[in-house]
Each structure stands twice: as structure tokens, then as C-alpha cells.
Amino acid sequence: DETTTTTGSSSESSAPAADSKVTIVVSVLDKTAVVATVKDKDGNVTTEAKKGEEFTVILNEEGVPVVESYADLPINTSTLRSLTSGLASISAKEKVEGVDAEMADYGFDKPLASVTVTYHDDSEYSFEIGSRTPLKTGYYYREAGTETVYVVNDSFCDTVMQDSLTYVGTSLYVSPTVEEDDEDGKAILRDLKLSGSVRPSSFAFRATTTEDPKELRYSDYVLTSPYLRNTNANAVTELISNMTALSANKAVVVRPTDEQLEEYGLKNPYSVADLNLAVKSVEKSEESESSDSEEEKPTRYYNVQHHVVKLGNKDADGNYYCMIDDVPVIYLVSASSVAWAETQYDDVANVMLFMRDITSISTISVKVNGKETLFKLEHFPDAETTDEKLTVTVDGQTYSTPEFRTFYTILMSLRRTGEAKVEPAGDPYLEIQLTTNDEEPDTITAKFYKATSSTYTCQLDTGETYKVNATEVENVEKQMAKYLAGEELDHN
């Protein structure tokens, strides 16, 4: 049976409630079980015993336990509640009989922890935790100033001997809350800008809305900077899968100095995410609720949260040192929780050069070595068959609609294969210009320059430049020649 030692100023005191007004002073003097990893100037890793500290836990104005010197920082409420609950009633596993040796033999010359608890009635109780028992069944314990020794559980001692940083909250942000009556609402990443020294330049993307034109809604997100283009849906989905909430493994430094920011790589952050979370839903109105219209309801956002997450160096296990918003704490976060840490523009940009529905195009100009072929497209949306919905002419001559759809697919299938490091020079081998049939027509122009035997450099009119496989570029000329000659195109 467990032996109750004391629960207040005397052994006869009743145990106070866990949420009593308590002040706890913890002095972890020589807890050699906790070590700090240190690197010397040559990068060699050594360890040293964690130095002792002294801190006080009080109840704040809301009645929540906090470390007094961290009262303005996020609170790890559950860990603090465990501490105060454990100190409300202290029990021992056994009493050590026949104690006639020096107290140093039990570790009380340099106790692992010295604790003073002030209870709600202002009574005080102080105790010390000595060394671990030889058989590792627990730790030696005594009331301060006495020579009666007990053995207490590991779990109690582990709770008491945690350092002060344990009590700093590690929930960096949580998902926005969906309103109870909102059946359509979902917490999402609304937009994200990525920068930092890991990237040559910043880029940004956002969630698409019902107000966006069709050509920007092939995926749920669209790039907005440095170029407006579709994203790679699979890549973005994987990237943001866990971005609506973020928790740290632990706090490492509070109120870091400039030297510490430099040490942990946060003076000039390695990677930075500037993001907005929100609940995405649809506009509510009496008219929209009663309407049978198939028109999409306008997108609305609410409970928007803005956060800036900065990542610095990695520790030996690959975790990142991290800071968020204006919170003066350096945390450690797992690499898996910040999948965006090293993401580059090319990782999320859609690989297709063109993403336009054929029904939105009025003309397509294809120039090969400066010679232009102009395809004019006339659309008949009310026609009964697919072939009747489109007529294609070149210089007044009508050509096959089914084969043109194949040719259009070949144009739309031109893919980027990576960033082009060098700006193109000379005249383009191939130039493609699409013109839309909007009331105010838009044009998309892509020029392809020979780079190597296997690659071309493509430059869009937006200024975006990247590499394309030579076989795909040269296939455009080949298939166009077959189309104009009335031959069947290669459908693969």
C-alpha cells in the first residue's frame, strides 16, 4: 500500500483541490538525466549536464496555472494541471526503514529537485527529491529539514523535475472553427506565400473561388505570384494536407537574443510561410436558399487567421527550429509537420503550358521558323453533335474537326520540365498564340527557342521561362503538316 507523506503544513491536513491557489518553486539542481547537445567550432557533438534553474508557478488572473516569468507566453495547460494535481496530494510507495547513513547517500546533498508548495490557506510544505534507488524502483524523497526518507514513484518525480520550458504551450495554431449551421463550410488554407533563403525568389498561391474564370479552376489552387497560372493539383494537395494546424515538439528558447536567433538560423530564416487560414463556404441569402438555379453561389470566407511561420536550422534529428508570428519563443517542429519547408515554384506549378478549353478559343496562330499558319475556330454550342459544334478554317478552307481536336490536344500537352537558367537568344523556332473569344479578347503567346539537342527554352508573354522537351516541340510542326495534308494524326 502507498504511504501518504503529507499534503499540507502537517500530516493531518486534508488534500487541497488541484486548482487551489498554489505557488510552486522548483529548483532542478543537478538533473544529469537531462543533457544538452552542444557542437564545438569543428562540428563535433558533445553533451553536458543541464544546469539547474528555479522558477515559480502561480495562478494567473483567469485562475490558470502558469510559470510566473512566462505569464505572457502560450501556456501548456494540461502539463501545468498535471503538476498542480500531483502536488495536491503526495504519496510514497514505501518508507525507508533504519536510515542511519548520511543524507548524501540518498542524494540529498545535491537533490535533483527542491520544491516549496504554498497552498490556498497560505500553509507551506517543502520537500526534496534525491537520487534514484539502486534497483530503479523510484526516487528517494524527504520533507525538507527532516531525515525521514521515502521512495516515491518515477511518474511523480518526472512530473516535478520537468524544466520550465515544458510549460510553454506548443500548439502554434489551430484550424478555424466552422459555424454550427454551416453545412458547406470547411477549414482550409486560403492562401500561402513562401519565401526564405532556400528559394531564389518568393511565390504565392491561393484557393480558387466561384468568381474565377474557368481556365483558372482546373485545380483547387492557382498561382498568383510571380506568374498567374494553374497549380499541379496533386503536388499542392500533398503540400497543404496538414497546414490547417501546427504544433511544435517543444519550446527551446524563450525571448531569444540576437545571438540566439543567429545560432538557430532565424536571423535570416531558411524558409518562411506567410499564410491565411479560413473557413471556405458559400454566400447565404434568402434568394439563394429558395432558388432552384444551378448557378454557383459566390464563395465566402470567415474566421480568417493570419500567421507567419519562420524556419531556421535543423537539429541532429532533422527537426526545424521555428518561430511564429510575434511570439518570442524558438520552438522545435518536425519536418513532416512543415512539408512546405523546401518547396520550390516548379514543385507546385502545373506542368502544362496551356490550360484553355477549346470552346474559349477563337484563333490559334502557329509560326514555324517565322512562317505563320492561322487557324480560325467558329463555335456552334447549340449543335447536336460534337463535330458540328466546331468548324476550323485555314485561309478560308475548312479542315477536319475531329483531327483538329487531336491537334489541339497536342498543343495543350506541351509540358514544362524545369526552370530555364539562361534567357533565350535569337529567333524562336516555334511560336504559338492563342486568342480567346471573350468580349475583350485575351492572348496567350509562347515562344520556343532551341537550347540543346534535347531541350527548348519556352518563354511565355508573362515573362515566365522554362525548359520543354525537344520531341514535344518538334512534334507540333510534324502533326500540323499532317493535319494540313488531310492525313490522320498520331493519337498517342
Secondary structure, DSSP 8 states (H G I E B T S, - for coil): --EE--SSSSTT-----TTS--EEEEEE---TTSEEEEE-TT--EEEEE---EEEEEEE-TTS-EEEGGGTTS-B-HHHHHHHHHHHHS-EESEE--S--S-GGGGT-SS-SEEEEEE-TTS-EEEEEEEEE-TT-S-EEEEETT----EEE-HHHHHHHT--GGGGB--EEE------TT-SS-EEEEEEEEEESTTSSS-EEEEE--TTS-GGG-SSSEEEEESS-EEB-HHHHHHHTTTTT-EE-SEEEEES--HHHHHHTT-SS-SEEEEEEEEEEEE---HHHHH----S---EEEEEEEEEEEEEEEE-TTS-EEEEETT--EEEEE-GGGGTTTT--HHHHB-SBS----GGGEEEEEEEETTEEEEEEEEE-TT-SSTGGGEEEEETTEEE-HHHHHHHHHHHHT-BEEEE-SS---S--SEEEEEEE-SSS--EEEEEEEE-SSSEEEEEETTS-EEEEEHHHHHHHHHHHHHHHTT------
